[in-house]
């Protein structure tokens, strides 16, 4: 049996506040997750010998650290199934980008193998297997936009307005661990309530007077902030430079540029996908036009892509209960 072309979507953090730190070192967060249509693709070939393997090596990721293999082993152990699988992975989500690519891949493995192996675990049971793999993994199994608290595992579903995003990866990859261990990381942001977020201008209709009064030409005002930005900007000046450069481009029309997760990816929010596509085209044209002098006058980008904000995970209905 096989399952091919199974998507694993990226996410953006609409805000990210660090509100404390537990005795075990894990940080307490408040954030809002939204999935976008930038996706990795996975392929699954069932095996009858119980062996779990990957079809090809993932550069820079040894097997012991590969979240797709760890997720498969976790499901195999939890259910006692004797089945195995070979996992193929096509990466499109940047590694070290703060878009949750590895976490999303792991969640897709849990969801897809639960279906392929017929193990029949519920969403709650799969989320329990997801958490030890990483704090971001449960939200991808949860399958909806979510307000998250705790270490990221306390999730409340959100209904978000339709939005599009321009996602840009500067010429950098940022390891999450180094950011959260930085001594100058803010760890005492004030708690907010979900009601605070729902009452914010994020949820106002585009073009409303209150939105435009805040200086955003598209009427999209981002709530809160990302507390990880100052640390990343200090340690990775190329990310800071890219953020400042993007914020100054006419293509973004004054939109807020924000970092997702622990970086390095940056994004701006738009009311319509056509606006994000136009911004992508204009910024790409600037990059191409700069040619050999680009590195002297502009930051380098590994990725610039317009994306649609999703209303739910594409595999949400693969879990029956």
Sine and cosine of phi, psi and omega as CSV:
sin_phi,cos_phi,sin_psi,cos_psi,sin_omega,cos_omega
0.00,0.00,0.53,-0.85,-0.04,-1.00
-0.66,-0.75,0.41,-0.91,0.22,-0.98
-0.71,-0.70,0.89,-0.46,-0.03,-1.00
-0.90,-0.43,0.39,-0.92,0.10,-1.00
0.85,0.52,0.74,0.67,-0.01,-1.00
-1.00,-0.08,0.84,-0.54,-0.12,-0.99
-0.99,0.14,0.49,-0.87,0.14,-0.99
-0.74,-0.67,0.99,-0.17,-0.12,-0.99
-0.98,0.22,0.46,-0.89,0.14,-0.99
-0.98,0.21,0.19,-0.98,0.08,-1.00
-0.75,-0.66,0.37,-0.93,0.24,-0.97
-0.85,-0.53,0.54,-0.84,0.13,-0.99
-1.00,-0.05,0.90,-0.44,-0.03,-1.00
-0.94,0.33,-0.46,0.89,0.25,-0.97
-0.42,-0.91,0.25,-0.97,0.04,-1.00
-0.45,-0.89,0.94,-0.34,0.01,-1.00
-0.92,-0.38,0.74,-0.68,0.08,-1.00
-0.99,-0.12,0.91,-0.42,-0.16,-0.99
-0.95,-0.31,-0.05,1.00,0.01,-1.00
0.12,-0.99,-0.05,-1.00,0.00,-1.00
-0.58,-0.82,0.76,-0.65,0.00,-1.00
-0.98,0.21,0.24,-0.97,0.00,-1.00
-0.89,0.46,-0.48,0.88,0.00,-1.00
-0.99,0.11,0.08,1.00,0.07,-1.00
0.99,-0.11,-0.27,0.96,0.03,-1.00
-0.94,0.35,0.62,-0.79,-0.01,-1.00
-1.00,-0.01,0.58,-0.82,0.06,-1.00
-1.00,-0.05,0.77,-0.63,-0.14,-0.99
-0.82,-0.58,0.36,-0.93,0.32,-0.95
-0.76,-0.65,0.77,-0.64,-0.07,-1.00
-0.40,-0.92,0.22,-0.98,0.14,-0.99
-0.81,-0.58,0.80,-0.60,0.00,-1.00
-0.99,-0.16,0.66,-0.75,0.19,-0.98
-0.71,-0.70,0.71,-0.71,0.07,-1.00
-0.99,0.14,0.51,-0.86,0.08,-1.00
-0.79,-0.62,0.25,-0.97,-0.13,-0.99
-1.00,0.05,0.33,0.94,0.23,-0.97
-0.99,0.11,0.89,-0.46,-0.18,-0.98
-0.74,-0.67,0.59,-0.80,0.36,-0.93
-0.98,0.18,0.30,-0.95,0.03,-1.00
-0.79,-0.62,0.74,-0.68,-0.01,-1.00
-0.87,-0.48,0.47,-0.88,0.02,-1.00
-0.76,-0.65,0.65,-0.76,-0.09,-1.00
-0.78,-0.63,0.83,-0.56,0.12,-0.99
-0.90,-0.44,0.92,-0.40,-0.03,-1.00
-0.92,0.39,0.56,-0.83,0.07,-1.00
-0.83,-0.56,0.52,-0.85,-0.01,-1.00
-0.99,-0.12,-0.08,1.00,-0.06,-1.00
-1.00,-0.08,0.03,1.00,0.03,-1.00
0.99,0.13,-0.04,1.00,-0.04,-1.00
-0.98,0.18,0.70,-0.71,0.09,-1.00
-0.93,-0.36,0.84,-0.54,-0.08,-1.00
-0.59,-0.80,0.20,-0.98,0.09,-1.00
-0.91,-0.41,0.55,-0.84,-0.09,-1.00
-0.93,0.36,-0.48,0.88,-0.01,-1.00
-0.46,-0.89,0.40,-0.92,0.05,-1.00
-0.95,0.32,0.52,-0.85,0.10,-1.00
-0.98,-0.22,0.91,-0.42,-0.08,-1.00
-0.79,0.62,0.78,-0.63,0.05,-1.00
0.99,0.14,-0.01,1.00,-0.03,-1.00
-0.82,-0.58,0.98,-0.19,0.05,-1.00
-0.92,0.39,0.35,-0.94,-0.07,-1.00
-0.83,0.56,-0.62,0.78,-0.04,-1.00
-0.90,0.44,-0.40,0.92,-0.02,-1.00
-0.97,-0.25,-0.01,1.00,-0.07,-1.00
-0.97,0.25,0.91,-0.41,-0.06,-1.00
-0.91,0.41,-0.46,0.89,0.03,-1.00
-0.92,0.40,-0.68,0.74,0.02,-1.00
-0.94,0.35,-0.66,0.75,0.01,-1.00
-0.89,0.45,-0.62,0.78,0.03,-1.00
-0.91,0.41,-0.68,0.73,0.01,-1.00
-0.89,0.45,-0.69,0.72,0.03,-1.00
-0.89,0.45,-0.63,0.78,0.01,-1.00
-0.88,0.47,-0.69,0.73,0.02,-1.00
-0.93,0.38,-0.64,0.77,0.01,-1.00
-0.88,0.47,-0.71,0.71,0.00,-1.00
-0.92,0.40,-0.68,0.73,-0.09,-1.00
-0.92,0.40,-0.53,0.85,-0.10,-1.00
-0.98,-0.22,-0.28,0.96,-0.04,-1.00
0.96,0.27,0.21,0.98,0.01,-1.00
-0.90,0.43,0.55,-0.84,0.04,-1.00
-0.99,-0.11,0.06,1.00,-0.01,-1.00
-0.98,0.18,0.41,-0.91,0.09,-1.00
-0.82,-0.57,-0.14,-0.99,-0.03,-1.00
-0.28,-0.96,0.51,-0.86,0.25,-0.97
-0.95,-0.30,0.79,-0.62,-0.10,-0.99
-0.94,-0.34,0.82,-0.57,0.13,-0.99
-0.97,-0.25,0.59,-0.81,-0.07,-1.00
-0.68,-0.73,0.82,-0.57,0.14,-0.99
-0.96,-0.30,0.93,-0.38,-0.07,-1.00
-1.00,0.04,0.78,-0.63,0.17,-0.99
-0.81,-0.59,-0.48,0.88,0.03,-1.00
-0.97,0.25,0.81,-0.59,-0.05,-1.00
-0.87,0.49,0.67,-0.74,0.13,-0.99
-0.98,0.22,0.62,-0.79,-0.05,-1.00
0.92,0.39,0.50,0.87,-0.06,-1.00
-0.95,-0.30,-0.16,0.99,-0.04,-1.00
0.98,0.21,0.28,0.96,-0.01,-1.00
-0.97,-0.23,0.08,1.00,0.10,-1.00
0.96,0.27,0.44,0.90,-0.07,-1.00
-0.86,0.51,-0.77,0.64,0.00,-1.00
-0.90,0.45,-0.65,0.76,0.03,-1.00
-0.90,0.43,-0.66,0.75,0.01,-1.00
-0.91,0.41,-0.65,0.76,0.05,-1.00
-0.86,0.51,-0.70,0.72,0.00,-1.00
-0.88,0.47,-0.68,0.74,0.01,-1.00
-0.90,0.43,-0.66,0.75,0.03,-1.00
-0.89,0.46,-0.60,0.80,0.08,-1.00
-0.87,0.50,-0.75,0.67,0.00,-1.00
-0.86,0.51,-0.72,0.70,-0.05,-1.00
-0.93,0.38,-0.72,0.70,-0.06,-1.00
-0.93,0.36,-0.67,0.74,-0.02,-1.00
-0.96,0.30,-0.50,0.87,0.12,-0.99
-0.85,0.52,-0.56,0.83,0.03,-1.00
-0.99,0.15,-0.74,0.67,-0.08,-1.00
-0.91,0.41,-0.67,0.74,-0.02,-1.00
-1.00,0.09,-0.19,0.98,0.00,-1.00
0.91,0.41,0.59,0.81,-0.07,-1.00
-0.99,0.15,-0.33,0.94,0.21,-0.98
0.94,0.33,0.40,0.92,0.02,-1.00
-0.96,0.29,0.52,-0.86,0.04,-1.00
-0.98,0.19,0.16,-0.99,0.05,-1.00
-0.87,0.49,-0.69,0.73,0.00,-1.00
-0.88,0.48,-0.66,0.75,0.01,-1.00
-0.92,0.39,-0.64,0.77,0.04,-1.00
-0.92,0.39,-0.60,0.80,0.03,-1.00
-0.91,0.42,-0.57,0.82,0.05,-1.00
-0.91,0.41,-0.59,0.81,0.08,-1.00
-0.95,0.31,-0.48,0.88,-0.08,-1.00
-0.95,0.31,-0.62,0.79,-0.15,-0.99
-0.86,0.51,-0.70,0.72,0.02,-1.00
-0.90,0.44,-0.30,0.95,0.02,-1.00
-0.98,0.19,-0.40,0.91,-0.01,-1.00
0.32,-0.95,0.51,-0.86,-0.11,-0.99
-0.90,0.43,-0.43,0.90,-0.02,-1.00
-1.00,0.03,-0.21,0.98,-0.12,-0.99
-0.91,0.41,-0.67,0.75,-0.05,-1.00
-0.84,0.54,-0.58,0.81,-0.06,-1.00
-0.90,0.43,-0.52,0.86,0.02,-1.00
-0.95,0.31,-0.48,0.88,0.12,-0.99
-0.98,0.22,-0.61,0.79,0.07,-1.00
-0.81,0.59,-0.69,0.72,0.22,-0.98
1.00,0.04,0.11,0.99,0.01,-1.00
-0.71,-0.70,0.36,-0.93,0.20,-0.98
-0.82,0.57,0.62,-0.79,-0.17,-0.99
-0.52,-0.85,0.56,-0.83,0.24,-0.97
-1.00,0.01,0.83,-0.56,-0.13,-0.99
-0.88,-0.48,0.62,-0.79,0.07,-1.00
-0.69,-0.72,-0.09,-1.00,-0.09,-1.00
0.94,0.34,-0.72,-0.70,0.11,-0.99
-1.00,-0.06,0.18,0.98,0.01,-1.00
0.88,-0.47,-0.01,1.00,-0.11,-0.99
-0.99,-0.15,-0.20,0.98,0.02,-1.00
-1.00,-0.03,0.97,-0.24,-0.23,-0.97
-0.89,-0.45,0.71,-0.71,0.10,-0.99
-0.83,-0.56,0.80,-0.60,-0.05,-1.00
-0.90,0.45,0.62,-0.79,0.04,-1.00
-0.85,-0.53,0.60,-0.80,0.20,-0.98
-0.96,-0.27,0.94,-0.33,-0.10,-0.99
-0.98,-0.20,0.49,-0.87,0.07,-1.00
-0.93,0.38,0.40,-0.91,0.03,-1.00
-0.90,0.43,0.77,-0.64,0.00,-1.00
-0.54,-0.84,0.34,-0.94,0.12,-0.99
-0.83,-0.56,0.28,-0.96,-0.11,-0.99
-0.65,-0.76,0.63,-0.78,0.23,-0.97
-0.99,-0.17,0.88,-0.48,-0.03,-1.00
-0.95,-0.32,0.74,-0.67,-0.02,-1.00
-0.71,-0.71,0.76,-0.65,0.10,-1.00
-0.97,-0.26,0.90,-0.43,0.12,-0.99
-0.89,0.45,0.06,-1.00,-0.02,-1.00
-0.99,0.17,0.91,0.42,-0.04,-1.00
-0.31,-0.95,0.47,-0.88,0.19,-0.98
-0.82,-0.58,0.71,-0.71,-0.12,-0.99
-0.90,-0.44,0.89,-0.46,0.10,-1.00
-0.96,0.27,0.78,-0.62,-0.10,-0.99
-0.87,0.50,-0.67,0.74,-0.11,-0.99
-0.84,0.54,-0.68,0.73,-0.03,-1.00
-0.90,0.43,-0.49,0.87,-0.01,-1.00
-0.97,0.25,-0.71,0.70,-0.03,-1.00
-0.94,0.33,-0.34,0.94,0.02,-1.00
-1.00,-0.02,-0.05,1.00,-0.04,-1.00
-0.91,0.41,0.73,-0.69,-0.04,-1.00
-0.91,0.41,-0.42,0.91,-0.04,-1.00
-1.00,-0.05,0.17,0.98,0.05,-1.00
-0.93,0.36,0.75,-0.66,0.10,-0.99
-0.92,0.39,0.83,-0.55,-0.02,-1.00
-0.82,-0.57,0.25,0.97,-0.08,-1.00
-0.73,-0.68,0.56,0.83,0.08,-1.00
-0.88,0.48,0.53,-0.85,0.00,-1.00
-0.93,0.37,0.62,-0.78,0.08,-1.00
-0.92,0.40,0.60,-0.80,0.17,-0.99
-0.90,-0.44,0.19,-0.98,0.11,-0.99
-0.95,-0.31,0.32,-0.95,0.06,-1.00
-0.88,0.47,-0.49,0.87,0.05,-1.00
-0.90,0.44,-0.59,0.81,0.06,-1.00
-0.87,0.49,-0.70,0.71,-0.01,-1.00
-0.92,0.40,-0.70,0.71,-0.03,-1.00
-0.92,0.40,-0.43,0.90,0.01,-1.00
-1.00,0.04,-0.04,1.00,-0.08,-1.00
-0.98,0.22,0.18,-0.98,-0.04,-1.00
-0.94,0.34,-0.15,0.99,0.11,-0.99
-0.82,0.57,-0.54,0.84,-0.13,-0.99
-0.99,-0.17,0.05,1.00,0.05,-1.00
-0.96,0.27,0.55,-0.84,0.09,-1.00
-0.85,0.53,0.61,-0.79,0.04,-1.00
-0.86,0.52,0.68,-0.73,0.03,-1.00
1.00,0.05,0.02,1.00,0.01,-1.00
-0.93,0.36,0.51,-0.86,-0.03,-1.00
-0.84,0.55,-0.63,0.78,-0.04,-1.00
-0.90,0.44,-0.62,0.78,0.03,-1.00
-0.91,0.43,-0.78,0.62,-0.08,-1.00
-0.91,0.42,-0.44,0.90,0.02,-1.00
-0.91,0.42,-0.32,0.95,0.00,-1.00
-1.00,0.05,0.07,1.00,0.12,-0.99
1.00,0.04,0.24,0.97,0.03,-1.00
-0.97,-0.23,0.91,-0.41,-0.14,-0.99
-0.91,0.42,-0.41,0.91,0.01,-1.00
-1.00,-0.05,-0.02,1.00,0.01,-1.00
0.97,0.26,0.29,0.96,0.00,-1.00
-0.94,-0.35,0.95,-0.31,-0.01,-1.00
-0.96,-0.28,0.84,-0.55,-0.01,-1.00
-0.99,0.16,0.72,-0.70,-0.01,-1.00
-0.98,0.22,0.59,-0.81,0.18,-0.98
0.88,0.47,-0.68,-0.74,-0.09,-1.00
-0.33,-0.94,0.01,-1.00,0.17,-0.99
-0.92,-0.40,0.94,-0.35,-0.06,-1.00
-0.92,0.39,-0.24,0.97,-0.01,-1.00
-0.99,0.11,-0.27,0.96,-0.08,-1.00
-0.84,0.54,-0.75,0.66,-0.05,-1.00
-0.85,0.53,-0.61,0.79,0.00,-1.00
-0.93,0.37,-0.72,0.69,0.00,-1.00
-0.90,0.44,-0.68,0.74,-0.01,-1.00
-0.90,0.44,-0.54,0.84,0.04,-1.00
-0.95,0.31,-0.68,0.74,-0.08,-1.00
-0.99,0.13,-0.42,0.91,-0.06,-1.00
-0.77,-0.63,0.99,0.14,-0.05,-1.00
-0.87,0.50,-0.39,0.92,0.04,-1.00
-0.92,0.38,-0.49,0.87,0.07,-1.00
-0.96,0.29,-0.68,0.74,0.07,-1.00
-0.87,0.50,-0.73,0.68,0.00,-1.00
-0.88,0.48,-0.64,0.77,0.01,-1.00
-0.92,0.39,-0.64,0.77,0.01,-1.00
-0.89,0.46,-0.72,0.69,0.00,-1.00
-0.90,0.43,-0.64,0.77,-0.02,-1.00
-0.92,0.40,-0.71,0.71,0.01,-1.00
-0.88,0.48,-0.66,0.75,-0.03,-1.00
-0.89,0.45,-0.39,0.92,-0.02,-1.00
-1.00,-0.05,0.01,1.00,-0.05,-1.00
-1.00,0.08,0.67,-0.75,0.02,-1.00
-0.86,0.51,-0.49,0.87,-0.04,-1.00
-0.88,0.48,-0.43,0.90,-0.01,-1.00
-1.00,-0.05,-0.20,0.98,0.12,-0.99
0.76,0.65,0.68,0.74,0.07,-1.00
0.99,0.13,0.07,1.00,0.02,-1.00
-0.89,0.46,0.57,-0.82,0.08,-1.00
-0.90,0.43,0.71,-0.70,0.13,-0.99
-0.98,-0.21,0.81,-0.59,-0.05,-1.00
-0.76,-0.65,0.50,-0.87,0.08,-1.00
-1.00,0.04,0.62,-0.78,0.07,-1.00
-1.00,-0.08,0.73,-0.68,0.04,-1.00
0.83,0.56,-0.72,-0.70,0.02,-1.00
-1.00,-0.08,0.28,0.96,0.04,-1.00
0.98,0.20,0.07,-1.00,0.29,0.96
-1.00,-0.10,-0.05,1.00,-0.13,-0.99
-0.95,0.31,0.59,-0.81,0.04,-1.00
-0.90,-0.43,0.40,-0.92,0.06,-1.00
-0.52,-0.85,0.37,-0.93,0.17,-0.99
-0.77,-0.64,0.57,-0.82,-0.07,-1.00
-0.98,-0.19,0.62,-0.79,0.00,-1.00
-0.75,-0.66,0.42,-0.91,0.03,-1.00
-0.96,0.29,-0.56,0.83,-0.08,-1.00
-0.79,-0.62,0.55,-0.83,0.05,-1.00
-0.88,0.48,-0.57,0.82,-0.02,-1.00
-0.87,0.49,-0.56,0.83,0.04,-1.00
-0.93,0.37,-0.66,0.75,0.02,-1.00
-0.92,0.38,-0.62,0.78,0.03,-1.00
-0.90,0.44,-0.66,0.76,0.04,-1.00
-0.90,0.43,-0.67,0.74,0.04,-1.00
-0.89,0.46,-0.67,0.75,0.05,-1.00
-0.87,0.50,-0.71,0.70,-0.03,-1.00
-0.90,0.44,-0.67,0.74,-0.03,-1.00
-0.93,0.36,-0.66,0.75,0.00,-1.00
-0.94,0.34,-0.63,0.78,0.06,-1.00
-0.89,0.46,-0.63,0.78,0.02,-1.00
-0.90,0.44,-0.65,0.76,0.05,-1.00
-0.88,0.47,-0.69,0.72,-0.01,-1.00
-0.88,0.47,-0.70,0.71,-0.01,-1.00
-0.93,0.37,-0.64,0.77,-0.04,-1.00
-0.92,0.39,-0.48,0.88,-0.01,-1.00
-0.94,0.34,-0.44,0.90,0.09,-1.00
0.78,0.63,-0.79,-0.62,-0.13,-0.99
-0.95,0.30,-0.37,0.93,0.00,-1.00
-1.00,0.04,0.02,1.00,-0.09,-1.00
-0.82,0.58,-0.72,0.69,-0.10,-1.00
-0.92,0.40,-0.33,0.94,-0.03,-1.00
-1.00,0.04,-0.42,0.91,-0.11,-0.99
-0.87,-0.49,-0.27,0.96,-0.06,-1.00
-0.68,-0.73,0.47,-0.88,0.13,-0.99
-0.94,0.34,0.41,-0.91,0.06,-1.00
-1.00,-0.01,0.54,-0.84,0.05,-1.00
-0.79,-0.61,0.68,-0.74,0.10,-1.00
-1.00,0.06,-0.39,0.92,-0.04,-1.00
-0.48,-0.88,0.72,-0.70,0.21,-0.98
-0.68,-0.74,0.91,-0.43,-0.12,-0.99
-0.53,-0.85,0.71,-0.70,0.13,-0.99
-0.99,0.15,0.70,-0.71,-0.06,-1.00
-0.71,-0.70,0.47,-0.88,0.10,-0.99
-1.00,-0.09,0.69,-0.72,0.14,-0.99
-0.96,0.27,0.77,-0.64,-0.06,-1.00
-1.00,0.00,0.48,-0.88,0.08,-1.00
-0.99,0.12,-0.42,0.91,0.05,-1.00
-0.34,-0.94,0.22,-0.98,0.04,-1.00
-0.92,0.40,0.67,-0.74,-0.04,-1.00
-0.89,0.45,-0.30,0.95,0.02,-1.00
-0.97,-0.25,0.22,0.97,-0.08,-1.00
-0.80,0.59,-0.64,0.77,-0.07,-1.00
-1.00,0.09,0.09,1.00,0.08,-1.00
-0.98,0.21,-0.22,0.98,0.02,-1.00
-0.96,-0.27,0.85,-0.53,-0.17,-0.98
-0.97,0.26,-0.46,0.89,-0.10,-0.99
-0.53,-0.85,0.00,0.00,0.00,0.00
